[in-house]
Amino acid sequence: MAIKSEGSESRTPADIVRTLRAGIGRVSEEVIEEIQTRIPEYARPSDELYIKVVRMAVEQAVEGFLDRVENPDAPWDPEPFRMIGKGEAAEGRTLEALQTAMRLGARVGWRRLTEIAGPLGLSPQSLYDLGEAIFVYLDQLAAAAAEGFEEATARAAGEMERRRGRLLDLLLSRPPAGAEAIADLAKAAGWRLPKSVACVALDDHPCAPALPLDVLMGLDRPVPCLLVPDPRGPGQAQMLGHALRGFPAAIGPAVPLAAAETSLRWAREALELSRRGVLPRGLLRCEDHMATLVVFKDEELVSAMAEVRLAPLSHLRPTQQDRLAETLLAWLRHGRGAGEVAARLHVHPQTVRYRLRQLEELYGDQLADPDIRFELEIALRARQALTP
């Protein structure tokens, strides 16, 4: 571009740039001082290496601007400022501090230009053109830095996610991985080792639940799952209930960290029983259904036991079997008083007494044996759970 000067046709960019280059050192010092004074993140007077990096970045920005004034059509390499953006991400800062530093640098540059406009003989239009070029250049630097920052942030997030996935694999492996290996990977993944955990088994779902960062998610595993630290901690139950609302899921029991796989196994079994209709649909807590989970742990064994213990009912009509089975289970679970059983079943106490006499005739002395009563309750619970 041609830069107009007072009292002459024009002054070439090379003329102006030569003059401006002579003052680069002083401008750079002013920019650095302004940045370190105004932005706490960059105030490291005792860190010589860091000051050197800041100085190089400032000088590179000023040199780059002068190169563009001198030769506007020359290709521009954004890579140095993409690297600066990556460096900000690595330092754990946001882009706000960097963008503020760039604006301060542009302000110092503009101030210096206005101070030397007279001695250089720059016309108002030329000064305006240079000012506009500064802020166009500032936008380009900011865009390059933002691109580098976003790339580094995405890469770091991906790497952290891979570490957390590997950590989940170790925690759920069988036999479990060594405590030292888990501790090392947990540190690398930024995950605090809890004393206890609970695993959640999830049905396939099109979207991920919104959960705190300390919850490890394995949504791409064959059975999607979560690992929740300190599940009995303050607010944890409410957090899970809110986050998993609408998700068919089962929350396993709280266990020590080394037994995480056990919690997941129980959660999977509960989820499968829910799919079959044995347990209700929706969000299940294994700790609310432990008896059912135990009963269905070995269904073949329970079926064999039921065949023996429920044999006295087998010759009755299905409706009679259902009434007597319901009454016997209520009697075993809630006490032997006809009044209490009647209240549970919402029938008249005389009806309960009649059914209990039938059961005494069918079972005889077996109902006095505590081991048989225990096995009867297991068999009747399984029968009740499987009844539509």
LOVEX-436496 format. One line per 3 residues: number of its first residue (from 1); their letters; for each residue x, y, z of C-alpha. Coordinates in pm, 1 decimal, always signed. Layout:
<recs>
NUM> A> X Y Z | ...
</recs>
This chain:
<recs>
1> MAI> +0.0 +0.0 +0.0 | +111.4 +352.8 -57.3 | +133.4 +565.9 +255.7
4> KSE> +63.1 +931.2 +199.7 | +279.3 +1189.4 +374.4 | +228.9 +1559.7 +418.0
7> GSE> +379.2 +1764.1 +140.6 | +479.8 +1472.8 -83.3 | +318.6 +1245.8 -336.5
10> SRT> +368.1 +930.1 -135.4 | +603.5 +747.7 +85.1 | +672.4 +380.5 +18.6
13> PAD> +590.9 +118.3 +281.4 | +959.1 +23.5 +286.7 | +1050.0 +376.9 +397.7
16> IVR> +797.7 +371.3 +678.1 | +880.3 +15.7 +785.3 | +1252.9 +95.2 +807.0
19> TLR> +1174.4 +375.2 +1047.4 | +934.5 +164.1 +1248.5 | +1171.9 -132.5 +1268.4
22> AGI> +1428.3 +85.2 +1435.3 | +1192.0 +126.3 +1728.4 | +1081.7 -237.0 +1761.3
25> GRV> +1282.1 -295.0 +2076.6 | +1129.2 -1.7 +2261.2 | +774.5 -85.3 +2144.7
28> SEE> +819.6 -448.2 +2250.1 | +936.8 -341.8 +2595.4 | +634.3 -115.3 +2633.4
31> VIE> +399.0 -393.3 +2525.6 | +556.1 -646.4 +2764.7 | +547.8 -402.5 +3054.7
34> EIQ> +184.5 -317.2 +2984.7 | +86.0 -684.2 +2964.1 | +263.0 -785.7 +3284.1
37> TRI> +125.9 -486.0 +3472.0 | -233.5 -523.8 +3360.0 | -273.4 -903.5 +3335.3
40> PEY> -187.2 -1106.5 +3650.1 | -158.7 -1432.9 +3455.1 | +148.8 -1298.4 +3275.3
43> ARP> +317.4 -1136.7 +3576.9 | +610.3 -1371.1 +3642.4 | +908.0 -1145.8 +3718.2
46> SDE> +1117.1 -1431.6 +3856.9 | +1053.4 -1670.9 +3566.7 | +1321.3 -1578.0 +3312.4
49> LYI> +1223.5 -1848.4 +3064.7 | +862.0 -1737.8 +3067.8 | +959.7 -1370.9 +3019.2
52> KVV> +1174.2 -1477.9 +2725.5 | +878.6 -1660.0 +2567.6 | +653.1 -1356.2 +2614.0
55> RMA> +919.2 -1131.2 +2461.3 | +959.3 -1358.2 +2157.4 | +581.9 -1366.5 +2104.2
58> VEQ> +555.7 -986.6 +2121.4 | +851.4 -927.7 +1890.6 | +717.6 -1186.4 +1646.6
61> AVE> +380.0 -1012.8 +1641.5 | +536.3 -670.2 +1579.6 | +772.3 -805.6 +1311.2
64> GFL> +483.0 -985.1 +1145.3 | +279.5 -668.0 +1130.8 | +564.6 -470.9 +973.8
67> DRV> +618.8 -747.8 +718.2 | +257.2 -719.8 +616.5 | +273.9 -341.4 +585.5
70> ENP> +579.5 -379.0 +368.4 | +435.4 -656.5 +155.2 | +57.8 -694.5 +200.8
73> DAP> +29.9 -971.2 -60.6 | +290.3 -1200.7 +93.7 | +150.2 -1525.4 +238.8
76> WDP> +104.9 -1524.6 +614.7 | +193.9 -1819.2 +835.5 | -48.7 -1845.6 +1130.9
79> EPF> +137.4 -2139.3 +1287.8 | +337.4 -1940.8 +1548.5 | +16.9 -1799.9 +1692.7
82> RMI> -159.8 -2131.8 +1672.6 | +127.7 -2259.3 +1889.3 | +75.0 -1971.3 +2132.1
85> GKG> -292.5 -2073.1 +2161.5 | -186.8 -2432.5 +2228.1 | +52.4 -2306.8 +2494.0
88> EAA> -229.1 -2121.4 +2670.4 | -432.3 -2441.4 +2676.9 | -134.6 -2633.5 +2815.4
91> EGR> -94.1 -2371.7 +3090.6 | -456.6 -2427.6 +3190.2 | -569.3 -2073.5 +3105.9
94> TLE> -863.7 -1955.9 +2901.0 | -822.1 -1740.5 +2590.8 | -943.5 -1433.2 +2776.6
97> ALQ> -599.2 -1341.1 +2912.0 | -435.0 -1387.3 +2570.6 | -698.8 -1182.0 +2392.1
100> TAM> -660.6 -906.0 +2649.7 | -282.5 -913.4 +2597.7 | -328.7 -882.0 +2221.5
103> RLG> -559.8 -583.7 +2260.8 | -311.9 -415.7 +2495.3 | -34.3 -475.3 +2242.7
106> ARV> -241.7 -323.9 +1964.4 | -319.9 -22.7 +2184.2 | +49.6 +35.8 +2258.9
109> GWR> +134.0 +2.3 +1888.9 | -133.7 +249.3 +1790.9 | -16.3 +494.4 +2057.8
112> RLT> +343.7 +479.5 +1931.6 | +225.2 +535.3 +1572.9 | +33.7 +847.1 +1669.3
115> EIA> +342.9 +977.5 +1853.1 | +566.6 +942.3 +1548.0 | +309.8 +1033.0 +1283.7
118> GPL> +427.3 +1395.8 +1281.9 | +801.7 +1330.9 +1248.7 | +727.7 +1075.8 +976.4
121> GLS> +506.8 +1319.3 +794.1 | +215.5 +1076.7 +782.0 | -112.3 +1212.4 +654.9
124> PQS> -429.7 +1154.3 +861.5 | -544.9 +904.0 +597.9 | -218.2 +710.2 +618.8
127> LYD> -242.2 +702.4 +995.9 | -599.1 +576.6 +966.1 | -490.9 +305.2 +719.9
130> LGE> -214.2 +189.1 +953.1 | -454.4 +183.1 +1248.0 | -703.8 -24.1 +1052.2
133> AIF> -423.6 -261.1 +947.7 | -327.3 -307.7 +1313.8 | -675.4 -418.0 +1410.9
136> VYL> -723.5 -641.2 +1106.3 | -393.9 -807.1 +1198.0 | -509.3 -836.1 +1559.7
139> DQL> -820.6 -1026.6 +1446.7 | -606.3 -1265.2 +1243.6 | -369.2 -1330.0 +1535.3
142> AAA> -663.3 -1391.4 +1767.7 | -825.6 -1632.2 +1519.6 | -501.4 -1830.1 +1479.0
145> AAE> -451.2 -1848.9 +1857.1 | -811.5 -1958.1 +1910.5 | -771.6 -2231.9 +1650.9
148> GFE> -460.7 -2363.9 +1824.0 | -626.8 -2337.1 +2166.1 | -933.3 -2531.9 +2054.0
151> EAT> -721.0 -2798.7 +1887.5 | -509.4 -2846.0 +2199.6 | -814.6 -2845.1 +2425.9
154> ARA> -988.1 -3107.0 +2212.6 | -675.0 -3322.0 +2201.4 | -630.0 -3294.8 +2578.9
157> AGE> -995.1 -3378.5 +2638.6 | -967.3 -3678.8 +2408.2 | -652.5 -3798.8 +2581.9
160> MER> -812.5 -3754.0 +2924.5 | -1119.4 -3943.1 +2806.3 | -899.3 -4229.1 +2682.3
163> RRG> -723.5 -4244.3 +3019.0 | -1055.4 -4250.4 +3202.4 | -1177.7 -4526.3 +2973.2
166> RLL> -864.2 -4728.8 +3039.3 | -905.9 -4666.1 +3412.2 | -1261.5 -4797.9 +3396.1
169> DLL> -1133.2 -5108.2 +3214.6 | -881.1 -5169.7 +3493.5 | -1137.7 -5117.9 +3768.1
172> LSR> -1383.1 -5360.0 +3606.7 | -1129.5 -5624.5 +3507.1 | -1154.0 -5969.8 +3658.6
175> PPA> -936.6 -6041.4 +3844.8 | -895.7 -5673.7 +3936.0 | -579.0 -5488.5 +3835.7
178> GAE> -316.3 -5410.3 +4096.7 | -372.4 -5118.5 +4331.1 | -52.3 -4944.0 +4216.0
181> AIA> -148.2 -4958.4 +3847.4 | -494.0 -4821.8 +3927.0 | -351.8 -4543.1 +4143.4
184> DLA> -105.0 -4436.5 +3870.7 | -368.8 -4427.3 +3598.4 | -618.9 -4251.9 +3825.0
187> KAA> -363.1 -3977.4 +3887.6 | -296.7 -3942.0 +3513.5 | -672.0 -3925.6 +3449.5
190> GWR> -726.9 -3664.7 +3720.9 | -957.6 -3898.5 +3914.8 | -953.3 -3913.1 +4293.7
193> LPK> -956.3 -4269.1 +4428.0 | -1270.2 -4318.2 +4642.2 | -1317.7 -4570.5 +4921.6
196> SVA> -1636.3 -4711.6 +4772.3 | -1809.8 -4717.0 +4434.6 | -2134.9 -4828.8 +4277.1
199> CVA> -2173.0 -4931.0 +3914.7 | -2475.0 -4853.7 +3701.1 | -2585.2 -5078.7 +3414.8
202> LDD> -2770.3 -4892.2 +3139.5 | -2998.2 -5005.1 +2862.7 | -2893.8 -4869.0 +2524.1
205> HPC> -2992.6 -4502.7 +2505.6 | -2942.8 -4246.0 +2226.0 | -2795.4 -3978.7 +2453.3
208> APA> -2554.4 -3971.4 +2746.1 | -2682.8 -3868.3 +3089.6 | -2557.1 -3540.0 +3231.0
211> LPL> -2328.4 -3644.0 +3516.3 | -2046.0 -3491.9 +3724.4 | -1690.4 -3531.9 +3595.8
214> DVL> -1597.4 -3777.3 +3870.4 | -1842.6 -4034.1 +3731.0 | -1657.5 -4267.3 +3491.2
217> MGL> -1867.0 -4344.3 +3183.4 | -1837.5 -4658.1 +2970.6 | -2119.3 -4594.6 +2725.4
220> DRP> -1942.6 -4775.0 +2439.2 | -1895.6 -5099.5 +2633.1 | -2103.8 -5408.0 +2533.5
223> VPC> -2328.0 -5330.0 +2831.2 | -2314.8 -4951.3 +2879.2 | -2223.8 -4863.5 +3235.3
226> LLV> -2120.1 -4592.6 +3480.0 | -1895.5 -4602.7 +3784.5 | -2003.4 -4365.6 +4062.8
229> PDP> -1755.3 -4277.5 +4340.4 | -1872.3 -4257.1 +4702.5 | -2235.3 -4346.9 +4616.1
232> RGP> -2350.7 -4300.3 +4975.1 | -2196.7 -3953.8 +5002.3 | -2407.2 -3640.8 +5056.1
235> GQA> -2639.7 -3574.4 +4763.9 | -2515.4 -3867.3 +4553.9 | -2844.5 -4057.6 +4555.6
238> QML> -3036.6 -3744.8 +4452.8 | -2779.4 -3665.8 +4183.2 | -2815.0 -4012.1 +4028.0
241> GHA> -3192.4 -4007.3 +4053.9 | -3205.8 -3673.2 +3872.3 | -2942.0 -3754.9 +3607.4
244> LRG> -3085.8 -4098.2 +3523.6 | -3451.8 -4000.5 +3520.2 | -3603.9 -4160.5 +3211.6
247> FPA> -3311.2 -4401.0 +3163.2 | -3379.7 -4775.4 +3205.1 | -3092.8 -4846.1 +3443.5
250> AIG> -2992.5 -5043.1 +3752.2 | -2764.6 -4909.4 +4025.9 | -2550.1 -5179.8 +4182.1
253> PAV> -2474.9 -5198.9 +4553.1 | -2200.0 -4985.4 +4707.4 | -1877.6 -5187.5 +4731.8
256> PLA> -1506.6 -5121.7 +4798.9 | -1318.7 -4989.5 +4496.2 | -1146.7 -5325.0 +4438.2
259> AAE> -1489.3 -5494.6 +4406.8 | -1629.3 -5261.6 +4137.5 | -1689.4 -5551.8 +3900.6
262> TSL> -1915.3 -5717.5 +4159.3 | -2137.1 -5409.4 +4177.4 | -2163.0 -5403.0 +3797.7
265> RWA> -2248.7 -5774.3 +3785.4 | -2539.7 -5728.2 +4026.7 | -2656.2 -5421.1 +3835.1
268> REA> -2655.6 -5617.0 +3508.9 | -2855.3 -5897.7 +3667.4 | -3109.6 -5650.0 +3801.1
271> LEL> -3137.0 -5484.9 +3458.6 | -3196.4 -5823.7 +3294.9 | -3468.0 -5908.8 +3548.5
274> SRR> -3625.0 -5571.4 +3471.3 | -3627.5 -5650.7 +3098.8 | -3804.7 -5978.8 +3178.0
277> GVL> -4065.0 -5803.5 +3390.0 | -3951.5 -5963.6 +3717.1 | -3839.8 -5623.1 +3847.9
280> PRG> -4006.4 -5293.3 +3753.0 | -3886.8 -5085.0 +3459.9 | -3711.6 -4751.4 +3503.0
283> LLR> -3435.6 -4670.5 +3747.5 | -3367.6 -4959.5 +3987.5 | -3152.0 -4971.8 +4297.2
286> CED> -3020.2 -5321.1 +4365.6 | -3023.1 -5249.9 +4738.4 | -3404.9 -5226.5 +4719.3
289> HMA> -3437.7 -5568.1 +4553.1 | -3169.1 -5783.1 +4713.0 | -3406.8 -6066.2 +4806.0
292> TLV> -3532.1 -6096.3 +4447.1 | -3176.1 -6086.7 +4312.6 | -3072.6 -6364.6 +4550.2
295> VFK> -3378.3 -6573.1 +4462.0 | -3304.4 -6545.4 +4088.8 | -2929.4 -6597.0 +4118.8
298> DEE> -2974.1 -6966.7 +4035.3 | -3313.6 -7008.8 +3876.1 | -3266.9 -7376.8 +3801.4
301> LVS> -3201.8 -7448.7 +4167.9 | -3497.6 -7232.9 +4275.9 | -3723.1 -7407.9 +4021.8
304> AMA> -3618.5 -7748.4 +4152.1 | -3683.0 -7636.3 +4509.4 | -4019.5 -7486.5 +4412.0
307> EVR> -4123.0 -7809.8 +4245.4 | -4065.3 -7991.5 +4575.0 | -4199.0 -7732.2 +4817.9
310> LAP> -4506.6 -7632.4 +4615.3 | -4599.4 -7988.8 +4524.4 | -4887.7 -7997.0 +4779.3
313> LSH> -5059.8 -7725.3 +4572.4 | -5004.2 -7884.6 +4234.3 | -5331.9 -8082.4 +4218.4
316> LRP> -5546.8 -7772.8 +4278.7 | -5707.6 -7554.8 +4015.3 | -5486.8 -7258.0 +3905.8
319> TQQ> -5710.7 -7003.7 +4082.5 | -5697.3 -7206.2 +4405.6 | -5320.9 -7236.5 +4375.5
322> DRL> -5290.8 -6859.6 +4334.8 | -5508.8 -6780.3 +4637.8 | -5338.0 -7027.0 +4868.6
325> AET> -4987.3 -6931.4 +4746.9 | -5061.9 -6563.8 +4807.7 | -5198.8 -6634.7 +5154.7
328> LLA> -4907.0 -6860.0 +5250.0 | -4648.1 -6604.2 +5138.5 | -4822.4 -6327.3 +5333.2
331> WLR> -4837.8 -6553.7 +5639.1 | -4465.2 -6635.1 +5611.1 | -4362.4 -6271.3 +5554.9
334> HGR> -4589.5 -6077.7 +5786.3 | -4666.1 -6301.7 +6083.0 | -4904.2 -6576.0 +6171.3
337> GAG> -5203.5 -6374.3 +6285.9 | -5505.0 -6400.9 +6057.9 | -5590.9 -6034.8 +6116.8
340> EVA> -5253.5 -5904.8 +5995.6 | -5251.9 -6135.9 +5692.0 | -5607.6 -6032.1 +5608.6
343> ARL> -5507.9 -5664.5 +5623.1 | -5217.0 -5725.7 +5386.2 | -5435.9 -5914.5 +5139.3
346> HVH> -5742.3 -5688.1 +5180.7 | -5972.6 -5980.5 +5254.5 | -6182.7 -6079.2 +5557.0
349> PQT> -5996.8 -6249.7 +5844.4 | -6240.4 -6542.2 +5826.1 | -6133.9 -6597.8 +5464.2
352> VRY> -5770.7 -6610.1 +5576.3 | -5852.3 -6857.4 +5853.5 | -6027.3 -7084.3 +5604.0
355> RLR> -5729.9 -7074.8 +5365.2 | -5480.9 -7136.9 +5646.8 | -5678.2 -7447.5 +5752.1
358> QLE> -5653.5 -7569.9 +5392.0 | -5278.7 -7510.7 +5395.1 | -5239.0 -7696.5 +5723.5
361> ELY> -5422.1 -7992.2 +5573.0 | -5200.9 -7982.4 +5261.4 | -4866.7 -7931.5 +5437.0
364> GDQ> -4921.2 -8084.3 +5778.5 | -4619.9 -8063.9 +6009.8 | -4395.7 -7910.7 +5735.9
367> LAD> -4514.2 -7561.5 +5828.3 | -4361.7 -7604.6 +6172.6 | -4013.5 -7666.2 +6029.3
370> PDI> -3818.9 -7332.7 +6001.6 | -3596.8 -7460.8 +5717.2 | -3899.8 -7563.2 +5511.3
373> RFE> -4070.3 -7230.8 +5584.1 | -3754.8 -7050.5 +5459.3 | -3747.2 -7256.0 +5138.4
376> LEI> -4120.6 -7204.0 +5090.4 | -4076.5 -6827.9 +5109.6 | -3800.9 -6836.5 +4847.3
379> ALR> -4014.4 -7053.4 +4616.6 | -4323.8 -6837.0 +4666.5 | -4129.0 -6512.2 +4610.9
382> ARQ> -3998.2 -6651.9 +4281.1 | -4348.5 -6760.5 +4182.4 | -4491.1 -6417.6 +4267.8
385> ALT> -4219.0 -6236.3 +4070.9 | -4286.9 -6447.1 +3760.8 | -4664.4 -6409.2 +3778.1
388> P> -4782.1 -6151.6 +3519.9
</recs>
